[in-house]
Amino acid sequence: MASQFDKSFSDVYKAVYENSKQHIGVFSGEMAEIKKSLSEGLGHPNFTDMKYGEIIPGSIIVFFMDIRGFTKISIALDNEELIRILQATTIASIYSVRKFGGYIIEYTGDGIMAYFGDGIKTNSRDAFNSLRAATYLMEGIKNNVNSYLSRNGDETIRVGMGLEYGNTLWTQIGTPDACQPKPVSEVTFIAGKNSSHANPWEVIIGKNIAEWVPEGFKDTYKAYEFQKDNEKYSYKRFLFKWQEFSKQFNANQQQTEYTFLKKNLPALGTTIMSNTDTVINTSNTATKGPRPLKDQPFF
């Protein structure tokens, strides 16, 4: 029997793909009904008006989804089929992220990058929504997008996902006439690395959000490790058990929400900025990067 996640996704996709003219109406109707993300286009609306050179401390949940083996797919298939595959997957991603209050930031070529939270102070509801979106999208691609592609004679796909939560510094990256607001910290890069390391149908989460995820919904995973100047760095990671999450959510939504939301996200400390946008104080619990490089790179 189809899950609550799957049923809703299936209904939407049937309408979207059987009558493309209904595309906008279907999405607009769903968005109005669930009263979720107000975002339009790409980017986080809270930072679109940042001044160039401005730095704003905050926190965020970063989400990546990638199609596994897409470079090989792009070599083996013609461009028209690639467009159909990417479009079907991208539509699914947009809908899933926005349905649960997230913001699509970039199309990464073979996937998407998204944020959850207002960018300043992230809470457990934001984290819960990010996991719901990941689960919803996994089931939607596996059960509905692939079914649609197969019916039309196109290659089916497999995807992996990555998430992490933590402190960040928002700033405009680029030049004054060609820049984009970005959250700069290890959180963004760990989430992306998690997604690229995930096997098909896996969701890898970083240590910060994993600390909040209850036991029974996560498994250990190989840490991300490297060495510099005889000093070893290790960043813990975990597998999010999204199938179990879906099962428990569909069996008892209220109890599942309580299990997750009764606990706050881990406190990672605050960053205080000077008038010159220089970091002048961080708490001992704040995440810190490696010490400054000297004259040798990390490779």
Summary of the structure (lengths in Angstrom):
residues: 299
radius of gyration: 19.8
end to end distance: 50.0
largest distance: 60.1
contacts: 923
relative contact order: 0.14
helix: 42%
strand: 27%
